[in-house]
Amino acid sequence: MKKSCLTATMVNIPDDVLRNNIFIRLPAKQVARMRSLSKTWNHVLSDPSFIKSHLHHSIHKTTTIKLMIFSNTEPNPTDNVECFLNLWNPSLSALIVLPNSNIPFVLDGRCNQSVFRFGYDPKTDDYKVVMLTYVHKNQEGIEWHPIKVYSVQKGYWESISEKFSAHITGFYCVNEVSGDGHDGHVHMLCYLDASSISQTIIAFDLGDETFSEISLPDPIQRYNNSQTNVLGVLFEKLCVMSCMSQGDCEVWVMEEYGVTTSWVKRLVFTQLFTGHNIPLGFTLRGELIFEFGDRHLALYDSNGDILKVLKTIEKEVIYLKIVQYVDSLVWVAHLVGNSCGSTQTV
């Protein structure tokens, strides 16, 4: 349909109907293109309140989209810690290339390691990336670099005064599903001792830029090192999935955020697959993602007791990250008027 015909067809439709019943249901890429049809539509479709409404509608649709991001190469020791770090909105086919944080990969002959978390800060209506960088000092423990936070609104990294918890001895790293953010917080599963057995949850408040600690459910802590754990969000509540070496799994949900006595065991299931299951996380619809056997991926819907094998991970893959996203116009305003790092269309 030509531009003139489309405009003429919709000119008599009330603005609230267009916005709340038509535009909000369209794919983000189509909405972004429609902004060029008129100044009025550009204003309406770029408005932050509409972008939020479109995102909320997408989150509550039945369709979820999952991406598998992998790498077959090791980091280059001559590069900085992040090598390359981008924020990607697949719906808009656009990247925000983050500026360099200037933390070298190798310092004084020791390799730095970094953990990244990405989340939404409702206090400032901003999206942020948190970078935790540290180096192991043999028997001397861990040396922490300053915590850095990247703000999409500001477009640059800032070092914050908050220090990471000194008693943490390392991060529990598995190929987890992104999406452990909850109510303006991002979370990390960490070790409490040099033997890498005792675990705890460290939460970072994106608004206050402060850390807090949340204890795991007592039964999970008593399992010691006989299980594999992963954090996530299940039906808008912080949760942890724990799978034992014999294949049995449990899912615990924190009914009241930050209150350790509110952990409740919601799911128990046994032997979905032969052998050990590695939990990867949760989808927005409450499905569980696993790795099993010889590097196979599977999706399990506990409500319908439906199990679906997704694919086999190539043996050459060194790093694997499974992420899920919803169709979103987030960053469309930045692509138009603001300079957040460097924006590229892909």
The 8 nearest C-alpha neighbors of each residue, nearest first, counted from 0:
[[1, 5, 4, 2, 3, 6, 8, 7],
 [2, 0, 4, 3, 5, 6, 7, 36],
 [1, 3, 5, 4, 6, 0, 36, 7],
 [4, 2, 6, 5, 1, 7, 0, 8],
 [5, 3, 7, 1, 6, 2, 8, 0],
 [4, 6, 8, 2, 7, 3, 1, 0],
 [5, 7, 3, 9, 8, 4, 10, 2],
 [8, 6, 4, 10, 5, 9, 3, 11],
 [7, 9, 5, 6, 10, 4, 11, 12],
 [8, 10, 6, 12, 7, 11, 5, 17],
 [9, 11, 7, 12, 6, 8, 13, 5],
 [12, 10, 9, 13, 8, 7, 14, 6],
 [11, 13, 9, 10, 14, 17, 16, 8],
 [14, 12, 16, 15, 11, 17, 10, 9],
 [13, 15, 17, 16, 18, 12, 19, 11],
 [14, 16, 18, 17, 13, 19, 20, 12],
 [17, 15, 20, 19, 13, 14, 18, 21],
 [18, 16, 21, 14, 15, 20, 22, 19],
 [17, 19, 15, 22, 16, 20, 21, 14],
 [20, 18, 16, 23, 15, 17, 21, 22],
 [21, 19, 16, 17, 18, 23, 22, 24],
 [20, 22, 17, 24, 23, 18, 19, 16],
 [23, 21, 18, 25, 24, 17, 20, 19],
 [22, 24, 53, 21, 25, 19, 18, 20],
 [25, 23, 22, 21, 26, 20, 53, 56],
 [24, 26, 22, 23, 30, 27, 29, 21],
 [27, 25, 29, 28, 30, 326, 24, 90],
 [26, 28, 30, 29, 328, 327, 90, 326],
 [27, 29, 31, 91, 30, 26, 90, 32],
 [28, 30, 32, 26, 31, 27, 33, 25],
 [31, 29, 33, 27, 32, 28, 26, 25],
 [30, 32, 28, 29, 33, 34, 27, 328],
 [31, 33, 29, 34, 30, 35, 28, 36],
 [34, 32, 30, 35, 36, 31, 29, 40],
 [33, 35, 41, 32, 40, 31, 36, 44],
 [34, 36, 33, 37, 32, 41, 38, 40],
 [37, 35, 33, 34, 2, 40, 38, 41],
 [38, 36, 40, 39, 35, 41, 34, 33],
 [37, 39, 41, 40, 42, 36, 35, 34],
 [40, 38, 42, 37, 41, 43, 34, 36],
 [41, 39, 43, 37, 42, 34, 38, 44],
 [40, 42, 34, 38, 44, 39, 43, 45],
 [41, 43, 39, 40, 45, 44, 38, 46],
 [44, 42, 40, 46, 41, 45, 39, 49],
 [43, 45, 41, 46, 42, 40, 34, 49],
 [46, 44, 42, 43, 41, 332, 47, 331],
 [45, 47, 43, 49, 48, 44, 42, 50],
 [48, 46, 50, 49, 51, 45, 332, 44],
 [49, 47, 51, 50, 46, 52, 45, 53],
 [50, 48, 52, 51, 46, 47, 53, 44],
 [49, 51, 47, 53, 48, 52, 328, 54],
 [52, 50, 54, 48, 49, 53, 55, 47],
 [53, 51, 49, 55, 54, 50, 56, 48],
 [52, 54, 23, 50, 56, 51, 55, 49],
 [53, 55, 57, 51, 327, 52, 56, 58],
 [56, 54, 52, 58, 57, 53, 51, 59],
 [55, 57, 53, 59, 54, 58, 52, 60],
 [58, 56, 54, 60, 55, 59, 326, 325],
 [59, 57, 55, 56, 60, 325, 54, 283],
 [58, 60, 56, 57, 61, 55, 62, 283],
 [61, 59, 57, 62, 58, 56, 63, 55],
 [60, 62, 59, 63, 284, 58, 57, 283],
 [63, 61, 60, 64, 57, 325, 59, 58],
 [64, 62, 61, 325, 65, 283, 324, 323],
 [63, 65, 323, 324, 325, 62, 66, 326],
 [64, 66, 323, 322, 324, 63, 67, 321],
 [65, 67, 322, 321, 323, 68, 64, 324],
 [68, 66, 321, 320, 322, 69, 65, 319],
 [69, 67, 320, 319, 321, 66, 70, 322],
 [68, 70, 319, 318, 320, 316, 67, 71],
 [69, 71, 318, 72, 316, 317, 319, 68],
 [70, 72, 316, 317, 315, 69, 318, 73],
 [73, 71, 70, 74, 317, 316, 318, 75],
 [72, 74, 75, 71, 317, 70, 318, 76],
 [75, 73, 76, 72, 82, 78, 80, 77],
 [74, 76, 77, 78, 73, 82, 104, 79],
 [77, 75, 78, 104, 74, 105, 79, 110],
 [78, 76, 75, 104, 79, 105, 103, 74],
 [79, 77, 76, 75, 82, 104, 80, 103],
 [78, 80, 103, 104, 82, 81, 102, 101],
 [79, 81, 104, 103, 82, 102, 78, 113],
 [80, 82, 83, 79, 84, 113, 99, 78],
 [83, 81, 79, 78, 80, 84, 74, 75],
 [84, 82, 81, 85, 97, 96, 99, 79],
 [85, 83, 81, 97, 96, 82, 86, 98],
 [86, 84, 96, 97, 95, 87, 94, 83],
 [85, 87, 95, 94, 96, 88, 84, 97],
 [88, 86, 94, 93, 89, 85, 95, 92],
 [87, 89, 90, 93, 91, 92, 94, 86],
 [90, 88, 92, 91, 87, 93, 326, 324],
 [91, 89, 88, 326, 92, 28, 27, 327],
 [90, 92, 93, 28, 89, 88, 27, 328],
 [93, 91, 89, 345, 90, 344, 88, 94],
 [94, 92, 344, 91, 343, 88, 345, 87],
 [95, 93, 87, 343, 342, 86, 96, 85],
 [94, 96, 342, 86, 85, 341, 97, 340],
 [97, 95, 85, 341, 340, 94, 342, 98],
 [96, 98, 340, 85, 84, 95, 99, 341],
 [99, 97, 340, 100, 96, 155, 156, 341],
 [98, 100, 101, 97, 81, 79, 102, 83],
 [99, 101, 102, 98, 156, 81, 79, 147],
 [102, 100, 99, 103, 79, 80, 98, 81],
 [101, 103, 100, 79, 80, 104, 99, 81],
 [104, 102, 79, 105, 80, 101, 106, 78],
 [103, 105, 80, 79, 111, 76, 110, 78],
 [106, 104, 110, 103, 109, 111, 108, 76],
 [105, 107, 109, 108, 103, 110, 104, 111],
 [108, 106, 109, 105, 110, 111, 103, 104],
 [107, 109, 106, 105, 110, 111, 104, 76],
 [110, 108, 106, 105, 107, 111, 134, 135],
 [111, 109, 105, 104, 106, 112, 134, 108],
 [110, 112, 134, 104, 133, 105, 109, 132],
 [111, 113, 133, 132, 134, 110, 114, 80],
 [114, 112, 132, 131, 133, 115, 130, 111],
 [113, 115, 131, 130, 132, 116, 112, 129],
 [116, 114, 130, 129, 131, 113, 128, 117],
 [115, 117, 129, 128, 185, 118, 130, 114],
 [118, 116, 128, 127, 129, 115, 185, 119],
 [117, 119, 127, 126, 180, 185, 120, 128],
 [118, 120, 126, 183, 125, 121, 127, 124],
 [119, 121, 183, 125, 205, 122, 124, 206],
 [122, 120, 124, 123, 183, 119, 125, 206],
 [123, 121, 120, 206, 124, 183, 125, 205],
 [122, 124, 125, 121, 120, 206, 126, 119],
 [125, 123, 121, 120, 122, 126, 119, 152],
 [124, 126, 120, 123, 119, 152, 127, 151],
 [127, 125, 119, 151, 118, 120, 150, 124],
 [126, 128, 150, 149, 118, 117, 151, 119],
 [127, 129, 117, 149, 148, 116, 130, 118],
 [128, 130, 148, 116, 115, 147, 117, 127],
 [131, 129, 115, 147, 114, 146, 148, 132],
 [132, 130, 114, 113, 146, 115, 129, 133],
 [133, 131, 113, 144, 112, 143, 130, 114],
 [134, 132, 143, 112, 142, 111, 144, 113],
 [133, 135, 111, 142, 141, 112, 136, 110],
 [134, 136, 141, 137, 140, 142, 133, 139],
 [137, 135, 139, 140, 141, 138, 134, 142],
 [138, 136, 139, 135, 140, 141, 134, 109],
 [139, 137, 140, 136, 135, 141, 193, 168],
 [138, 140, 136, 137, 141, 135, 142, 168],
 [139, 141, 136, 138, 135, 137, 168, 142],
 [142, 140, 135, 136, 134, 143, 133, 168],
 [141, 143, 134, 133, 135, 144, 136, 140],
 [144, 142, 133, 132, 141, 145, 134, 163],
 [143, 145, 132, 133, 146, 142, 131, 134],
 [146, 144, 158, 147, 143, 159, 162, 132],
 [147, 145, 131, 158, 159, 130, 144, 148],
 [146, 148, 158, 130, 157, 129, 156, 159],
 [149, 147, 129, 157, 156, 128, 130, 150],
 [148, 150, 156, 128, 127, 155, 157, 129],
 [151, 149, 127, 153, 152, 154, 126, 155],
 [150, 152, 154, 153, 126, 339, 127, 125],
 [153, 151, 150, 154, 125, 339, 126, 333],
 [154, 152, 150, 151, 155, 339, 149, 156],
 [153, 155, 339, 151, 340, 150, 152, 338],
 [154, 156, 149, 153, 150, 98, 157, 340],
 [157, 155, 149, 148, 147, 100, 158, 150],
 [158, 156, 148, 147, 159, 149, 155, 150],
 [157, 159, 147, 146, 145, 148, 156, 160],
 [160, 158, 161, 146, 147, 157, 145, 148],
 [159, 161, 162, 158, 145, 146, 208, 209],
 [162, 160, 159, 209, 163, 208, 146, 210],
 [163, 161, 160, 164, 146, 145, 165, 159],
 [162, 164, 165, 161, 210, 143, 146, 167],
 [165, 163, 166, 167, 162, 210, 201, 211],
 [164, 166, 167, 163, 162, 168, 141, 143],
 [165, 167, 164, 168, 191, 192, 163, 190],
 [168, 166, 191, 165, 169, 164, 190, 189],
 [169, 167, 190, 191, 192, 193, 166, 141],
 [170, 168, 190, 189, 167, 171, 191, 195],
 [171, 169, 189, 172, 190, 188, 187, 168],
 [170, 172, 189, 188, 190, 173, 169, 187],
 [173, 171, 170, 174, 188, 175, 189, 229],
 [172, 174, 175, 171, 279, 229, 228, 227],
 [175, 173, 320, 319, 279, 176, 172, 321],
 [174, 176, 279, 173, 280, 177, 320, 229],
 [175, 177, 280, 321, 322, 279, 178, 320],
 [178, 176, 322, 179, 175, 321, 323, 320],
 [177, 179, 180, 231, 176, 232, 322, 323],
 [178, 180, 231, 232, 230, 177, 185, 186],
 [181, 179, 185, 184, 178, 118, 186, 183],
 [180, 182, 184, 183, 179, 185, 237, 236],
 [183, 181, 184, 180, 121, 120, 119, 185],
 [182, 184, 120, 181, 205, 119, 121, 204],
 [185, 183, 204, 181, 203, 180, 182, 205],
 [186, 184, 180, 203, 202, 179, 118, 116],
 [187, 185, 202, 201, 179, 203, 180, 200],
 [186, 188, 201, 200, 189, 202, 185, 170],
 [187, 189, 200, 171, 199, 170, 201, 198],
 [190, 188, 170, 171, 199, 198, 169, 200],
 [191, 189, 198, 169, 168, 195, 197, 192],
 [190, 192, 167, 197, 198, 168, 166, 189],
 [193, 191, 194, 195, 190, 168, 197, 196],
 [192, 194, 195, 168, 191, 190, 196, 169],
 [193, 195, 192, 196, 197, 190, 191, 168],
 [196, 194, 193, 190, 192, 197, 191, 198],
 [195, 197, 224, 194, 223, 198, 192, 190],
 [198, 196, 191, 190, 192, 195, 223, 220],
 [199, 197, 190, 189, 191, 196, 188, 220],
 [198, 200, 214, 189, 215, 188, 190, 213],
 [201, 199, 188, 213, 187, 212, 214, 189],
 [200, 202, 212, 187, 186, 211, 213, 188],
 [203, 201, 186, 211, 210, 185, 212, 184],
 [202, 204, 210, 184, 185, 209, 205, 186],
 [203, 205, 184, 208, 209, 206, 207, 183],
 [206, 204, 208, 120, 183, 184, 207, 203],
 [205, 207, 208, 204, 120, 122, 183, 123],
 [206, 208, 209, 204, 205, 203, 122, 210],
 [209, 207, 205, 204, 206, 203, 210, 161],
 [208, 210, 204, 207, 203, 161, 211, 205],
 [211, 209, 203, 202, 204, 201, 212, 208],
 [210, 212, 202, 201, 203, 213, 209, 204],
 [211, 213, 201, 200, 202, 214, 210, 199],
 [214, 212, 200, 201, 257, 199, 215, 259],
 [215, 213, 199, 200, 259, 216, 212, 198],
 [214, 216, 199, 217, 220, 213, 219, 200],
 [217, 215, 219, 218, 262, 220, 214, 259],
 [216, 218, 220, 219, 215, 221, 214, 222],
 [219, 217, 221, 220, 216, 222, 215, 223],
 [220, 218, 222, 221, 217, 216, 215, 241],
 [219, 221, 217, 218, 222, 223, 215, 216],
 [222, 220, 218, 223, 219, 217, 197, 224],
 [221, 223, 219, 220, 225, 224, 218, 226],
 [224, 222, 221, 196, 225, 220, 197, 226],
 [223, 225, 196, 226, 222, 197, 227, 195],
 [226, 224, 223, 222, 243, 244, 227, 242],
 [225, 227, 243, 242, 224, 244, 241, 228],
 [228, 226, 242, 241, 277, 243, 278, 229],
 [229, 227, 241, 240, 226, 242, 239, 278],
 [228, 230, 240, 239, 280, 278, 279, 175],
 [231, 229, 239, 238, 179, 240, 280, 228],
 [230, 232, 179, 238, 280, 178, 237, 239],
 [231, 233, 237, 236, 179, 238, 235, 234],
 [232, 234, 236, 235, 285, 238, 237, 231],
 [233, 235, 236, 285, 232, 283, 284, 237],
 [236, 234, 233, 232, 237, 181, 283, 182],
 [237, 235, 232, 233, 234, 238, 253, 252],
 [236, 238, 232, 253, 231, 252, 233, 181],
 [239, 237, 252, 231, 251, 232, 230, 253],
 [238, 240, 230, 251, 229, 250, 231, 241],
 [241, 239, 250, 229, 228, 249, 251, 230],
 [240, 242, 228, 249, 248, 227, 226, 250],
 [241, 243, 248, 227, 226, 247, 246, 249],
 [244, 242, 226, 247, 246, 245, 225, 248],
 [243, 245, 275, 246, 226, 225, 242, 247],
 [246, 244, 243, 275, 247, 274, 270, 242],
 [245, 247, 275, 270, 243, 244, 276, 274],
 [248, 246, 269, 243, 242, 270, 245, 268],
 [249, 247, 242, 268, 241, 267, 243, 269],
 [250, 248, 267, 241, 266, 240, 242, 251],
 [249, 251, 240, 266, 265, 239, 264, 241],
 [252, 250, 264, 239, 263, 238, 265, 262],
 [251, 253, 238, 263, 262, 254, 237, 264],
 [254, 252, 262, 261, 237, 255, 238, 256],
 [253, 255, 261, 252, 262, 256, 236, 263],
 [256, 254, 253, 258, 261, 257, 262, 236],
 [255, 257, 258, 253, 254, 237, 236, 261],
 [256, 258, 259, 255, 213, 253, 212, 261],
 [259, 257, 260, 256, 261, 255, 253, 262],
 [258, 260, 261, 262, 214, 257, 213, 216],
 [261, 259, 258, 262, 216, 253, 263, 255],
 [260, 262, 259, 254, 253, 258, 255, 263],
 [263, 261, 253, 252, 260, 259, 216, 251],
 [264, 262, 252, 251, 265, 261, 253, 254],
 [265, 263, 251, 250, 266, 252, 262, 249],
 [264, 266, 251, 250, 263, 252, 267, 249],
 [267, 265, 250, 249, 264, 268, 251, 248],
 [266, 268, 249, 248, 250, 269, 265, 247],
 [269, 267, 248, 247, 266, 249, 270, 271],
 [268, 270, 247, 271, 248, 246, 267, 272],
 [271, 269, 272, 246, 247, 273, 268, 274],
 [270, 272, 269, 273, 246, 268, 276, 247],
 [273, 271, 270, 274, 291, 276, 246, 275],
 [272, 274, 270, 275, 271, 246, 292, 291],
 [275, 273, 246, 272, 245, 276, 292, 291],
 [274, 276, 246, 244, 245, 291, 277, 273],
 [277, 275, 291, 246, 290, 278, 289, 242],
 [276, 278, 290, 289, 291, 279, 227, 275],
 [279, 277, 289, 280, 229, 276, 288, 290],
 [278, 280, 175, 289, 288, 176, 174, 229],
 [281, 279, 176, 288, 231, 287, 278, 175],
 [280, 282, 287, 286, 285, 288, 231, 283],
 [281, 283, 286, 285, 284, 287, 323, 280],
 [282, 284, 285, 281, 63, 233, 234, 286],
 [285, 283, 282, 286, 234, 63, 61, 281],
 [284, 286, 282, 283, 233, 281, 234, 287],
 [287, 285, 300, 282, 281, 299, 284, 298],
 [286, 288, 281, 299, 298, 280, 300, 285],
 [287, 289, 298, 279, 280, 297, 281, 278],
 [290, 288, 278, 279, 297, 277, 296, 291],
 [289, 291, 296, 277, 295, 276, 294, 297],
 [292, 290, 276, 295, 294, 277, 289, 296],
 [293, 291, 294, 295, 274, 290, 275, 273],
 [292, 294, 295, 291, 311, 312, 290, 314],
 [295, 293, 312, 292, 311, 291, 290, 296],
 [294, 296, 311, 291, 290, 293, 310, 312],
 [297, 295, 290, 309, 310, 289, 308, 311],
 [296, 298, 308, 309, 289, 307, 288, 290],
 [299, 297, 288, 307, 287, 306, 308, 286],
 [298, 300, 306, 287, 286, 305, 301, 307],
 [301, 299, 286, 305, 304, 302, 303, 306],
 [300, 302, 304, 303, 299, 305, 286, 287],
 [303, 301, 300, 304, 305, 286, 285, 299],
 [302, 304, 305, 301, 300, 299, 306, 286],
 [303, 305, 301, 300, 302, 306, 299, 286],
 [306, 304, 300, 303, 299, 307, 301, 302],
 [305, 307, 299, 298, 300, 304, 308, 297],
 [308, 306, 298, 297, 309, 299, 305, 300],
 [307, 309, 297, 296, 310, 298, 306, 295],
 [310, 308, 297, 296, 307, 298, 311, 295],
 [311, 309, 296, 295, 308, 312, 297, 294],
 [310, 312, 295, 294, 296, 313, 309, 293],
 [313, 311, 294, 295, 314, 310, 316, 296],
 [312, 314, 315, 316, 311, 294, 317, 295],
 [313, 315, 316, 312, 294, 317, 311, 293],
 [316, 314, 313, 71, 317, 312, 70, 72],
 [317, 315, 71, 314, 313, 70, 318, 69],
 [318, 316, 71, 70, 315, 319, 72, 69],
 [317, 319, 70, 69, 316, 320, 71, 174],
 [320, 318, 69, 174, 68, 317, 321, 70],
 [319, 321, 68, 174, 67, 69, 322, 175],
 [322, 320, 67, 176, 66, 68, 319, 175],
 [323, 321, 177, 66, 176, 65, 320, 67],
 [324, 322, 65, 64, 66, 321, 282, 177],
 [323, 325, 64, 65, 322, 326, 63, 66],
 [324, 326, 327, 57, 58, 64, 63, 323],
 [325, 327, 90, 57, 27, 26, 324, 54],
 [326, 328, 54, 329, 27, 325, 90, 53],
 [329, 327, 27, 331, 50, 330, 54, 91],
 [328, 330, 327, 331, 50, 332, 88, 54],
 [331, 329, 333, 332, 334, 328, 88, 151],
 [330, 332, 334, 333, 329, 328, 335, 45],
 [333, 331, 335, 330, 334, 45, 336, 337],
 [334, 332, 337, 330, 335, 331, 336, 338],
 [333, 335, 331, 332, 336, 330, 337, 342],
 [336, 334, 332, 333, 337, 331, 338, 330],
 [337, 335, 333, 332, 334, 338, 331, 339],
 [336, 338, 333, 339, 335, 334, 332, 152],
 [337, 339, 340, 333, 341, 154, 336, 334],
 [340, 338, 154, 341, 151, 337, 95, 333],
 [339, 341, 97, 154, 96, 98, 338, 95],
 [340, 342, 96, 95, 339, 343, 338, 97],
 [343, 341, 95, 94, 96, 340, 334, 93],
 [342, 344, 94, 93, 345, 95, 341, 96],
 [343, 345, 93, 92, 94, 342, 91, 95],
 [344, 92, 93, 343, 94, 91, 89, 87]]
